[in-house]
Amino acid sequence: MYAYQQQKPERRLHVVPDRKRSSIVINRPVIKKKKKTNPIVEFFRLIVVLSFLGAFIYYVFPTSFNRLIENVFFPKRINMNIGAMPNLEIKDNKISKMRTVDLYSIANPVTNYISNDMFLNRLLLTPTIQKIHSEVTTMYHTNEMTGLKKQLLALAAQYPMIKPAIYVWEYENGKYLEINADKIYPAASIIKLPVLVRMFKSIEAKQMTIYDEMTLTDYYKSSGSGNLQYAMSGRKYSLDSLAKTMIQDSDNTATNMIMSKLGGMDDVNIGLRDWGISKTYVRTWLPDLAGTNKTTARDMAKILYNLDNPGFLNINSREYIIDYLSHVKNNRLIEAGLGEGAMFVHKTGDIGTMLGDAGIVYSQNGKKYIVVILANRPHNAPQGKEFIVKASSLIYKSVVE
């Protein structure tokens, strides 16, 4: 056998010509030395963070949890709908109002200011388009009563704290007058007029009768004007009786009962929209002391004008409505400025900051005109009543005498 010996490769020397070596700069990360922190500063910083976190948990989180998270993800209450009234809850065998989160209002905040309709207690912004063959007609205008308008503006200048809206329309020649007639005002109890008309439109549609009865319960009882709130629960009242009390005594409890019978505020708003009434709507069950139910002088005049429209109301409905409106007990506003022998069918409204009256004047000499006066004023300021009475007197003398 031959011994095998692995030979190592020869190492060759390469002669590199002498030349200048190029200098290569290598960028290396600069490691900064950490500054020494002051333990006292860090301690106070920790205290501030913990204080902020504690305040958030104590003040903000419970409110957010109760109003949003709990109601949306952990509902513990029974949602009821009784008589189309607001949502209720049952807790400890007692009925009380339910807390709700209106996510729609959060997503659509603008509807709180420019909404013109409501559905399921939700504010909506919908186009108000009068139907081509609508039952409702609009007053025709001829000449504006410019002389009377100057007198009323001069009167308003004497009451700078009063902000009035006035609309007048004369039947014989179609003469008219308007001051802020399209400006939106709180409706107060004048909103009961469209509620009344809507009730009779439902009766004509055979959805109910004037003899239908409703039972008064504590739930319907509402503070403010009217004595029905003090009546014994369990008593039954016909729609005729409730409507009469709603208009003549301006009873809030009767109004809420009628709106409930109709289907709630939504039904009233749908009716107004169908009639081409664009700026009047119901947003709150009465009493509406905050003035969230709105109207304009022109809208109310349009409703009054169509009381005489046989294509809108039949003769039976009209007779009931005129009878209610001609026995309103509050005769201290427009009626106080009318001449002797004049008859006035109307509805008043008063929530302290807004005083108003809207109706139709029938004079002894056969003259007939619609007049609506709304007056924003300092709370319960007597100047509001004084202005309305004096304005009514000027209007009567100009139109009738």
C-alpha positions in Angstrom: 0.0 0.0 0.0 1.1 3.5 -0.7 0.9 6.1 1.9 -1.2 9.0 0.8 -0.1 12.4 1.8 -2.2 15.4 1.2 -0.2 18.2 -0.2 -0.8 21.7 1.0 -1.4 24.3 -1.7 1.5 26.5 -2.3 1.1 30.0 -0.9 1.9 32.6 -3.4 3.0 36.1 -2.6 1.3 38.8 -4.6 3.2 41.9 -4.8 0.9 44.9 -4.5 2.2 48.1 -6.0 2.7 50.7 -3.4 -0.1 53.2 -3.5 -1.9 55.5 -1.2 -4.7 53.8 0.8 -8.0 55.4 0.5 -9.5 56.4 3.8 -13.0 55.0 4.4 -15.3 56.8 6.9 -17.8 54.5 8.6 -20.9 56.1 10.0 -21.7 54.6 13.3 -24.8 55.4 15.4 -24.0 57.8 18.1 -25.2 56.5 21.4 -26.3 59.3 23.6 -25.9 58.9 27.2 -29.2 59.0 29.1 -29.6 62.0 31.2 -30.2 61.3 34.8 -33.8 62.0 35.7 -34.8 63.9 38.7 -36.8 61.5 40.9 -38.8 64.4 42.4 -39.9 65.6 38.9 -40.9 62.0 38.0 -42.9 61.7 41.2 -44.9 64.8 40.5 -45.5 63.8 36.9 -46.9 60.4 38.1 -49.1 62.3 40.5 -50.6 64.5 37.7 -51.2 61.5 35.4 -52.9 59.5 38.2 -55.0 62.5 39.2 -56.2 63.0 35.6 -57.0 59.3 35.3 -58.9 59.3 38.6 -60.9 62.3 37.6 -61.8 60.7 34.3 -62.9 57.5 35.9 -64.9 59.3 38.6 -66.7 62.0 36.6 -66.7 61.1 32.9 -66.8 57.3 32.8 -70.0 56.8 34.9 -71.9 59.3 32.8 -70.7 57.8 29.5 -71.4 54.3 30.8 -75.0 55.1 32.0 -75.9 57.2 28.9 -74.4 55.2 26.2 -72.7 51.9 27.0 -75.2 50.6 29.5 -78.3 51.5 27.5 -76.9 50.2 24.2 -75.0 47.1 25.2 -76.5 46.2 28.6 -80.2 47.1 28.5 -81.8 46.3 31.8 -85.1 48.0 31.5 -88.3 47.1 29.7 -89.2 49.5 26.9 -92.9 50.1 26.7 -95.1 52.2 24.5 -98.4 53.1 26.2 -100.9 55.1 24.2 -98.2 56.4 21.9 -96.8 58.4 24.8 -93.0 58.7 25.6 -91.0 55.5 26.4 -91.4 54.2 29.9 -89.5 51.8 32.2 -90.8 49.5 34.9 -88.7 49.5 38.0 -89.8 48.2 41.4 -93.4 47.9 40.1 -93.4 51.6 39.3 -93.6 53.4 36.0 -91.2 56.2 35.3 -89.6 57.7 32.2 -86.8 55.8 30.6 -83.3 57.1 29.9 -82.5 56.8 26.3 -79.5 57.7 24.0 -80.5 59.4 20.8 -77.6 58.4 18.5 -79.5 59.9 15.6 -79.3 63.4 17.1 -75.6 62.9 17.8 -75.0 62.0 14.2 -77.4 64.7 12.9 -77.1 67.7 15.2 -78.4 70.1 12.6 -82.0 68.7 12.9 -82.2 70.2 16.4 -82.4 73.6 14.7 -84.0 73.2 11.3 -86.1 70.1 11.6 -89.7 70.4 10.2 -91.1 66.9 10.9 -91.0 64.1 13.5 -91.4 60.4 13.3 -91.3 58.1 16.4 -90.2 61.0 18.5 -87.2 61.6 16.2 -86.7 65.0 14.5 -86.4 64.9 10.8 -85.7 67.4 8.0 -88.1 66.6 5.2 -89.3 68.5 2.2 -92.7 70.1 2.8 -94.3 70.0 -0.6 -98.0 70.8 -1.0 -99.7 68.2 -3.1 -100.9 69.1 -6.6 -104.5 68.3 -5.6 -104.1 69.3 -2.0 -107.3 69.8 0.1 -105.6 73.0 1.6 -105.7 76.3 -0.2 -103.7 79.4 0.3 -105.0 83.0 0.8 -104.8 85.2 -2.3 -103.1 88.5 -1.8 -104.0 91.8 -3.5 -102.9 95.0 -1.9 -100.8 95.4 1.2 -102.2 97.6 3.9 -99.2 99.9 4.0 -100.8 102.6 6.1 -101.8 100.2 8.8 -98.3 98.6 8.7 -96.7 101.9 9.4 -99.0 102.4 12.4 -98.1 99.0 13.8 -94.4 99.5 13.3 -94.7 102.8 15.1 -96.5 101.1 17.9 -93.8 98.4 18.1 -91.2 101.1 18.4 -92.9 102.2 21.7 -92.4 98.7 23.0 -88.7 97.9 22.2 -88.7 94.9 24.6 -91.5 93.2 22.5 -90.6 91.3 19.3 -93.9 90.9 17.4 -95.0 88.8 14.4 -98.3 89.9 12.8 -100.3 88.6 9.9 -103.7 90.1 8.8 -105.8 89.0 5.9 -109.1 90.6 4.9 -111.7 88.3 3.2 -113.6 90.8 1.0 -110.8 92.1 -1.1 -107.8 90.0 -0.2 -105.9 92.9 1.4 -103.2 91.8 3.7 -100.5 92.9 6.2 -97.4 91.0 7.4 -94.7 91.8 9.9 -92.2 88.9 10.5 -95.0 86.6 9.3 -92.6 83.8 8.4 -90.4 84.1 11.5 -90.5 81.0 13.7 -91.9 81.6 17.2 -92.8 79.3 20.1 -96.3 78.1 19.6 -97.3 77.8 23.2 -101.0 76.7 23.5 -101.8 78.0 20.0 -100.5 74.6 18.9 -103.8 73.2 20.1 -105.5 74.6 17.0 -103.8 72.2 14.6 -104.2 69.3 17.1 -108.0 70.0 17.0 -108.1 70.1 13.2 -106.1 66.9 13.0 -108.6 65.2 15.3 -111.5 66.1 13.1 -109.6 65.0 10.0 -109.1 61.6 11.6 -112.8 61.5 12.5 -113.7 62.3 8.9 -111.4 59.4 7.9 -113.5 57.2 10.2 -110.4 56.4 12.4 -112.4 57.4 15.4 -115.7 59.2 16.4 -116.4 62.2 18.4 -118.1 59.9 21.0 -115.1 57.7 21.6 -114.0 57.7 25.2 -110.6 57.9 26.9 -109.8 57.0 30.5 -107.9 59.6 32.5 -104.8 58.2 34.2 -102.1 59.8 36.3 -99.8 59.3 33.4 -101.7 61.8 31.2 -102.0 64.5 33.9 -99.9 67.6 33.0 -99.1 70.7 34.9 -99.8 74.2 33.6 -103.2 75.4 32.3 -106.4 73.5 32.8 -108.1 71.7 35.7 -108.2 68.2 34.3 -104.9 67.5 36.0 -106.8 67.7 39.4 -109.6 65.3 38.3 -110.0 61.8 39.7 -108.1 59.2 37.8 -110.2 56.4 36.2 -112.9 58.7 34.9 -113.8 58.5 31.2 -114.1 61.5 28.9 -115.4 61.6 25.3 -113.3 63.2 22.6 -116.0 65.9 22.3 -115.5 66.8 26.0 -111.7 66.6 25.8 -111.6 68.8 22.7 -113.9 71.4 24.3 -111.7 71.5 27.4 -108.5 71.6 25.3 -109.6 74.8 23.5 -111.9 76.6 25.9 -109.8 76.1 29.0 -106.5 75.5 27.2 -106.1 72.3 29.1 -102.8 70.6 28.7 -103.9 67.2 30.0 -106.8 67.1 27.5 -104.4 68.0 24.7 -102.0 65.2 25.6 -104.8 62.7 25.7 -106.1 63.7 22.3 -102.6 63.6 20.8 -102.1 60.1 22.3 -105.4 59.0 20.7 -104.3 60.4 17.3 -101.1 58.4 17.5 -98.7 60.9 19.2 -96.9 64.0 18.1 -95.9 62.3 14.8 -99.4 62.1 13.6 -100.0 65.9 14.1 -96.7 66.7 12.3 -97.6 64.4 9.4 -100.9 66.2 9.1 -99.3 69.6 9.1 -96.8 68.5 6.4 -99.7 67.1 4.2 -101.5 70.5 4.6 -98.4 72.4 3.3 -97.7 73.9 6.7 -94.0 74.1 6.5 -92.8 75.7 9.8 -95.2 74.5 12.4 -94.5 71.3 14.4 -95.0 69.6 17.7 -91.8 68.4 19.5 -92.8 68.3 23.2 -95.8 67.0 25.2 -97.5 69.8 27.0 -96.7 71.9 28.9 -94.0 73.1 26.6 -92.6 75.8 28.9 -89.3 75.8 26.9 -91.1 76.7 23.7 -89.8 73.8 21.6 -93.1 73.5 19.7 -92.9 76.1 16.9 -95.1 78.0 14.5 -95.4 81.2 12.4 -98.1 83.8 12.1 -98.6 82.8 8.4 -98.9 79.1 9.2 -101.6 79.7 11.8 -103.4 82.1 9.4 -103.4 79.4 6.7 -105.0 76.8 9.1 -107.7 79.4 10.1 -108.4 80.2 6.5 -109.1 76.6 5.6 -111.7 76.2 8.3 -114.0 77.7 5.7 -112.8 75.4 3.0 -115.4 72.7 2.3 -112.8 70.7 0.4 -110.7 70.5 3.6 -113.3 70.1 6.4 -116.9 69.0 6.1 -119.8 71.0 7.6 -120.0 68.9 10.8 -116.3 69.3 11.6 -116.5 73.0 10.9 -119.4 73.5 13.2 -117.7 71.7 16.1 -114.5 73.6 15.6 -116.1 77.0 15.3 -118.2 76.3 18.4 -115.1 75.4 20.5 -113.1 78.4 19.2 -115.9 80.9 19.8 -116.0 80.0 23.6 -112.4 80.5 24.5 -112.4 81.9 28.0 -109.3 84.1 27.6 -110.6 87.3 26.0 -107.9 89.6 27.2 -105.7 89.8 24.1 -106.9 90.4 20.5 -110.6 90.3 21.6 -110.0 93.1 24.1 -109.1 95.5 21.2 -112.2 94.7 19.0 -115.1 97.0 18.5 -118.5 96.4 20.1 -120.5 93.5 18.8 -117.6 91.8 17.1 -117.3 88.0 17.4 -113.9 86.3 17.6 -113.1 82.6 17.1 -109.6 82.0 18.2 -106.9 80.3 20.3 -104.5 82.0 22.7 -101.1 80.9 23.9 -98.9 81.9 26.8 -95.6 80.4 28.1 -94.3 83.5 29.9 -91.7 84.5 27.2 -94.2 84.3 24.3 -97.8 85.6 24.3 -100.0 85.1 21.3 -103.5 85.0 19.8 -104.8 83.8 16.5 -108.3 83.8 15.1 -111.0 85.1 12.8 -112.9 88.4 13.5 -116.6 88.8 12.5 -117.7 92.4 12.8 -121.2 93.7 13.1 -121.1 95.3 9.7 -120.2 92.0 8.0 -116.5 92.6 7.6 -114.4 89.5 8.3 -110.6 89.1 8.6 -107.9 86.8 10.0 -105.5 88.1 12.5 -102.5 86.5 14.2 -100.3 88.3 16.7 -97.3 86.6 18.3 -95.1 88.5 20.8 -91.8 87.4 22.3 -91.3 89.3 25.5 -89.4 89.3 28.8 -90.9 86.6 31.0 -94.5 87.6 32.0 -93.9 91.2 31.1 -97.3 93.0 31.0 -96.1 95.1 28.0 -96.8 92.0 25.8 -100.5 92.1 26.6 -100.6 95.9 26.2 -99.0 95.7 22.8 -101.4 93.0 21.5 -104.5 94.8 22.7 -103.4 98.1 21.1 -102.3 96.4 17.9 -105.7 94.7 17.7 -107.5 98.0 18.1 -105.5 99.6 15.3 -106.2 96.6 13.0 -109.9 96.6 13.7 -110.3 100.3 13.1 -108.4 100.1 9.8 -110.1 97.1 8.4 -113.7 97.5 9.7 -114.4 101.2 10.4 
